């Protein structure tokens, strides 16, 4: 069983920044890719950003040029740097990993991000 622990959420004003972290309980060598998803009230869960083992990244159009995903393989930790935050970014953010060799998915418990003045 893989455990993912997210942190870094909170309340921030529009235009502000937050950095989310996700610590995984397994070695990065056993992870294929890591992602951040988010879910706003009454909406489905959407992919925000993804990073592969080789460092390739993919972003939702709505966050390009504002969010940056990164991973520290030595610490088995995933990050999401969020800048220029907008009220529309308000959601619960979830960490997700796909493990090797079966590509099984695991989810964190979520961390709340609220952007409001």
N, C-alpha and C positions, 0 to 999 in steps of 0.2 A: 504494500500500500504506500502511495506517495502522498506526502503531506506538503501543502503549499500554504505559506503564511504571508498574507499581504499586510502592508502598513503604509502610512503616509497620506491617507485621505484626510479630508477636513473641509472647513468652510473658508472660501477665499473670495475676494472681490473680483469683479470682471477686470480682465487685464493682468491678473496676478498669475502666480506660478505655484505648482506643487510637484513633488517628486514621489512617485509610488515605488515601493519595493515589494518583491515577492521572493521569499526564501524557500528553496526546495529541499526536501529531505533526502534526495538522491543525488548521485554524482551527475554532473553535466555530461559525462561520457555516455550516460544512459538516456539522454534526452535528445530527441530529434529536433523539435522546435518548441519555442515558447511564445506565448501571445498574451495580449491584453484584450479583453472584451468589456463591454459596458452594457448596462440595461437601465433605461430610464423608466419611471413609473408608467405602467400601461403600455409599454412598448416591448418589442422582442430584444433578445440579446444580439449585439452587433460586434463584429470584429473591429478593433481600434488599430492594432498594430501587431506585427508578427516578426520574429527574428529566428533564422535557422542556425544550425550549429556552425555553419561557415560564415555567419554574420550577415547574410542577405536579409534585407528588411522589406516590409510591405506595410503600407498605411492606408487607412480609410481616407477618402478624398477630403472629408470634413476636418481632418486633423493634420493633414500634410502641411509642412512648414511651421507647425506650432508644437507638435509633439515629437519626441525622440525616444525610441526604444533601444535599450542596450542590455547586455548581459555580462556578468562577471563569472566566468566559468570556474575560477578558483574558489569563489565563494558560493557557487551554485545559486546565484541570485539574479533576478530579472528586475529591470528598472523601467520606469516610464517618466520621462521629464516632460511636464506639461506647462507650456508657456502661453501667454496671451489667452488665458481662459475666458470662455464665454458662458453665459447662462445655459445655453444649449448643451454644454458639456456636463451638466449636472446629471449624475447617474451613479449607480453602484458599479464599481470597476472590479473585474474578476481576472485573476491570473489563470492561465491554462497552459498545460504542457502535454506533449505527445511523446511517449517513451519508446525506446527501442527494445526489442525488435518488432513489437506488435503494433506500434502506433496507438496504444491505448491512451485515452484522454483522462486527465485529472484536472479538477477545479479547486481553486481556493475558495475561502468563505466570503470573499468580497470586502471591499472597502468603499465607504461612501465619499463621494466628491460633490460638494455643493458650491456653485458659483452664484453669488448673490451680493447685491449691495445693501 
